[in-house]
């Protein structure tokens, strides 16, 4: 098993160690929850000793916060890769359909649910949860403003902040209810919402 404490000639770069630990932490938390996720399991999943966890994160709470940050970054990165100002109005529904529907969101939602429950049970963690959700909301709002700013001929029919809230809520709500929705695709739901509300002025 590799370990960042091995000989210098085989030392894994610190950035790779952190990335692997964060990915393993996300898997462990989604599978077992914050309380039951053990640091030695996280380390083993990543291919390191438990010491590697403590040399990269100050505590389990720090690891949890960084896993949440990683999850937020992954969602925003996926959206930023697909949404830009040059997308024609006739194509925006299909782009949204791809952006929200291209990945299985079940693991992502398991993480979000666990973070939300953990923050409710541990109020000291709520500010970090709120901060992360606002980062996501601000990122989506930035993309919404970017696209509508480049398409003044399109009327969203509501304030853009409200539109952003609806997009996020439609996606989260659909993923939440997925077991009861007979394989409804969140991307299809969000895209249908977009296509329904945008109108030429």
C-alpha positions as CSV (number, residue, x, y, z in Angstrom):
1,X,0.0,0.0,0.0
2,X,1.4,3.4,-0.9
3,X,1.8,6.0,1.8
4,X,2.9,9.6,1.7
5,X,5.3,8.7,4.5
6,X,7.3,6.4,2.3
7,X,10.7,7.0,0.7
8,X,11.2,10.4,-1.0
9,X,11.6,8.7,-4.4
10,X,8.0,7.3,-4.1
11,X,6.4,10.1,-2.2
12,X,2.9,10.9,-3.5
13,X,2.5,14.6,-4.3
14,X,0.6,16.4,-1.5
15,X,-2.1,17.6,-3.8
16,X,-2.8,14.1,-5.0
17,X,-2.9,12.8,-1.4
18,X,-5.5,15.4,-0.5
19,X,-7.5,14.8,-3.6
20,X,-7.6,11.0,-3.0
21,X,-8.5,11.5,0.7
22,X,-11.3,13.9,-0.2
23,X,-12.7,11.5,-2.8
24,X,-12.5,8.6,-0.2
25,X,-14.1,10.8,2.4
26,X,-17.0,11.7,0.2
27,X,-17.6,8.0,-0.5
28,X,-17.3,7.0,3.2
29,X,-19.6,9.8,4.3
30,X,-22.2,9.1,1.6
31,X,-22.2,5.4,2.5
32,X,-22.0,5.6,6.3
33,X,-22.8,9.1,7.3
34,X,-20.6,11.6,9.1
35,X,-20.8,9.9,12.5
36,X,-20.1,6.4,11.3
37,X,-17.4,7.3,8.7
38,X,-14.1,6.4,10.3
39,X,-10.8,8.1,9.4
40,X,-8.9,4.8,9.1
41,X,-11.5,3.7,6.6
42,X,-11.1,7.0,4.7
43,X,-7.3,6.5,4.7
44,X,-7.6,2.9,3.6
45,X,-10.0,3.7,0.7
46,X,-7.5,6.3,-0.5
47,X,-4.5,3.9,-0.1
48,X,-2.8,5.7,2.8
49,X,-2.2,5.3,6.5
50,X,-4.4,7.1,9.0
51,X,-1.5,9.5,9.6
52,X,-2.0,10.9,6.1
53,X,-5.4,12.1,7.1
54,X,-4.1,14.0,10.1
55,X,-1.2,15.4,8.2
56,X,-3.7,17.0,5.7
57,X,-6.7,17.8,7.9
58,X,-6.7,19.3,11.4
59,X,-9.7,17.1,12.5
60,X,-12.6,15.0,11.3
61,X,-14.7,18.2,11.2
62,X,-12.1,19.8,8.9
63,X,-12.2,16.8,6.6
64,X,-16.0,17.0,6.5
65,X,-15.9,20.7,5.7
66,X,-13.4,20.1,2.9
67,X,-15.4,17.2,1.5
68,X,-18.4,19.6,1.4
69,X,-16.3,22.2,-0.4
70,X,-15.2,19.6,-2.9
71,X,-18.8,18.6,-3.6
72,X,-19.8,22.2,-4.2
73,X,-16.8,22.8,-6.5
74,X,-17.7,19.7,-8.5
75,X,-21.3,20.8,-9.1
76,X,-20.3,24.3,-10.1
77,X,-17.5,23.1,-12.3
78,X,-19.9,20.8,-14.2
79,X,-22.3,23.7,-14.7
80,X,-19.5,26.1,-15.7
81,X,-18.2,23.6,-18.3
82,X,-21.5,23.7,-20.1
83,X,-23.1,27.1,-19.6
84,X,-21.8,30.2,-21.4
85,X,-23.1,33.4,-22.8
86,X,-23.0,32.3,-26.5
87,X,-25.6,29.6,-26.2
88,X,-28.6,30.5,-28.4
89,X,-32.0,30.8,-26.7
90,X,-33.2,27.9,-28.9
91,X,-30.6,25.6,-27.4
92,X,-30.5,26.7,-23.7
93,X,-33.1,24.0,-22.7
94,X,-30.9,21.3,-24.1
95,X,-27.8,22.6,-22.4
96,X,-29.6,22.8,-19.1
97,X,-30.9,19.3,-19.7
98,X,-27.3,18.1,-20.1
99,X,-25.9,20.1,-17.3
100,X,-28.4,18.8,-14.7
101,X,-28.9,15.4,-16.1
102,X,-25.5,14.2,-17.2
103,X,-24.4,12.7,-13.9
104,X,-26.1,10.4,-11.4
105,X,-26.8,12.7,-8.5
106,X,-27.7,10.0,-6.0
107,X,-24.3,10.0,-4.3
108,X,-24.1,13.8,-4.4
109,X,-27.6,14.0,-2.7
110,X,-26.6,11.5,-0.1
111,X,-23.7,13.8,0.8
112,X,-25.9,16.9,0.9
113,X,-28.5,15.1,3.0
114,X,-25.8,14.0,5.4
115,X,-24.3,17.4,5.7
116,X,-27.7,19.0,6.3
117,X,-28.6,16.5,9.0
118,X,-25.2,16.8,10.6
119,X,-25.5,20.6,10.7
120,X,-29.0,20.4,12.3
121,X,-27.6,18.1,15.0
122,X,-24.4,20.2,15.4
123,X,-25.3,23.9,15.2
124,X,-21.7,24.8,15.2
125,X,-21.5,23.2,11.8
126,X,-24.5,25.1,10.4
127,X,-22.5,28.3,9.3
128,X,-20.2,26.2,7.1
129,X,-23.2,24.4,5.6
130,X,-24.9,27.7,4.9
131,X,-21.7,29.2,3.5
132,X,-21.3,26.2,1.1
133,X,-25.0,26.4,-0.1
134,X,-24.6,30.2,-0.7
135,X,-21.4,29.5,-2.7
136,X,-23.5,27.2,-4.9
137,X,-26.4,29.6,-5.1
138,X,-24.0,32.5,-6.0
139,X,-22.3,30.4,-8.6
140,X,-25.6,29.4,-10.3
141,X,-26.8,33.0,-10.1
142,X,-23.6,34.1,-11.8
143,X,-24.2,31.8,-14.7
144,X,-27.9,32.8,-14.9
145,X,-26.9,36.5,-15.0
146,X,-24.2,35.8,-17.6
147,X,-26.6,34.1,-20.0
148,X,-29.5,36.5,-19.6
149,X,-27.1,39.5,-19.8
150,X,-26.0,38.3,-23.2
151,X,-29.6,37.8,-24.3
152,X,-31.6,41.0,-23.6
153,X,-34.3,39.8,-26.0
154,X,-35.3,37.1,-23.5
155,X,-37.6,37.8,-20.6
156,X,-37.3,35.4,-17.6
157,X,-40.7,36.6,-16.3
158,X,-39.3,37.0,-12.8
159,X,-36.3,38.4,-11.0
160,X,-33.1,36.4,-11.8
161,X,-32.5,35.6,-8.2
162,X,-35.9,34.0,-8.0
163,X,-35.2,32.1,-11.2
164,X,-31.9,30.8,-9.7
165,X,-33.7,29.7,-6.6
166,X,-36.3,27.8,-8.6
167,X,-33.6,26.0,-10.7
168,X,-31.8,24.8,-7.6
169,X,-35.0,23.9,-5.8
170,X,-36.4,22.0,-8.8
171,X,-33.2,19.9,-9.1
172,X,-32.8,19.2,-5.4
173,X,-36.5,18.4,-5.0
174,X,-36.5,16.0,-7.9
175,X,-33.4,14.2,-6.7
176,X,-34.9,14.0,-3.2
177,X,-38.1,12.4,-4.5
178,X,-36.4,10.3,-7.2
179,X,-37.4,7.0,-5.5
180,X,-41.0,7.9,-5.8
181,X,-40.9,9.5,-9.3
182,X,-40.4,6.4,-11.6
183,X,-37.0,7.4,-13.0
184,X,-37.8,11.0,-13.7
185,X,-34.6,12.8,-14.9
186,X,-33.8,15.9,-12.9
187,X,-32.2,17.4,-16.0
188,X,-35.5,17.0,-17.9
189,X,-37.5,18.7,-15.1
190,X,-35.1,21.7,-14.8
191,X,-34.9,22.1,-18.6
192,X,-38.7,22.0,-18.9
193,X,-38.9,24.7,-16.3
194,X,-36.4,26.8,-18.2
195,X,-38.2,26.4,-21.5
196,X,-41.5,27.2,-19.9
197,X,-40.5,30.5,-18.3
198,X,-38.2,32.1,-20.9
199,X,-40.0,34.3,-23.4
200,X,-38.9,36.8,-26.0
201,X,-39.7,40.3,-25.0
